[in-house]
Amino acid sequence: MANYSSPGVYVEQVPSGSAPIAGVGTSTAGFVGAFAQTLTVPNPIYDSSITDTNDPRHSQTITETIPTAPGEVKLITNFSEFKAAFKGFLDESSHRPLAHAVNGFFLNGGTRCYVAYVVPPASPALPDITGVLERFESIDEIAIVASPGLAISAARTALKDHCEKMGTRVAILETEEFGNVADALTALDPDGVNNALPSFSDSTALYFPWIEVFDPASKTNKFVPPSGHIAGIYARVDAQRGVHKAPANEPIRGALGVRHALSKSQQEGLNPQGVNAIRSVNGAIKVWGARTLGGDENGEFKYLNVRRLFNFVRGSIDQGMQWAVFEPNNPDLWAKITRNTAAFLTTVWAAGGLFGDKPEQAFYVKCDAETNPPAQRDLGQVVTEIGIAIVRPAEFVIFRLGQTAGS
């Protein structure tokens, strides 16, 4: 208490007792590619008529060196920054997927991503991206991870394990570029002997097929994996509607076509397994699925937006309640935790993320003597029980039509 010695008016600033929980970001991506630091690429100004070996137009190929060292993680906020750190579009097969992924991310609504690459070892060894993923662990804002161009089992498993460990991230997995739909459906069959995908994981999403885009390096159209474009759609939907909205029925900006045109009956075999289709719908290339890999096997987390909303709530409460650590574990603390958590969940409900006509129908927060008996408090723990009613997407919109007798 202050010591007042002279008569007068004194104004003091006191804590409000309220520490609002701010929602964490959900749209920052982490991309990791695999290519050499020094690449041999076609010379864009090559002229076969030039015979002077000192003329830069004489050589059919040139050497490009990536300015960023392998394994170094760079924050990228626009494609110009990517070009400065990792070069732009190089007509080189291993570099191309990462460039198109980052470009597609920004083109579709992304604003921030962290990018790194690893140098593949000599064949037949596979690129190891675990070192980069470990560096990603310290970057709290990353909510989406992908490895553009690494459609291999080891990369898929590493991404899956990383997201399950972190608890607040989802991975966008890639398929290889299949020659035809029949081969793809066989490879994507979870019961097939050739399937190299994780059987199920509610922290991952898989999209098929590849998309066609314009490649500035070769000045032709090429097929590329869609992970970067999809991550951009996540960011766009998050900004426009909220993380609770399924990132589906959305056009893919920059996509000119698809590698394989899927029929409705073909998608019927993929959707229950959590393979999200990319299809041409009414002349637009759209994401036509919103499930986690494994689909029905993932139970209450079979929908991607449900998983991502839980990640958002978990991450926001985790970050927003750090002030409570080492506070006296008493009813005053319990009341503050209840009040602040309920206020945060009310904003989630008001944004449309929770189901119910009233906040009390959408969630509950319980932190009291019942959840914190003496034995619990003796362990230095304060326990809060939270229940939320998630809004599921209208995946199947059904109209029942019938005839009525005329008058």
Buried (B, 14 or more C-beta within 10 A) or exposed (E): EEEEEEEEEEEEEEEEEEBEBEBBBBBBBBBBBBBBEEBEBBBEEBEEEBEEEEEEBBBEEBEBEBEBEBBBBBEBEEBEBBBEBBBBBBBBEBBBBBBBBBBBBBBBBBBBBBBBBBBBEEEEEBBBBBEBBEBBEEEBBBBBBBBBBBBBEBBBBBBBBBBBEBEBBBBBBBBEBBEEBEEBBBBBBBEEEEBBBBEBBBBBBBBBBBBBBEBBBBEEEBBBBBBBBBBBBBBBBBBEBBBBBBBBBBBBBBBEEBBBEBEEEBBEEBBBBBBBBBBBEEEEBBBBBBBBBBBEBBEEBBBBBBBBBBBBBBBBBBBBBEEBEEEEBEEEBBEBBBBBBBBBBBBBBEBEBBBEEEBEEBBBBBBBEEBBEEEBBEEEEBBBEBEBBBBBBEEEEEEEEEEEEEE
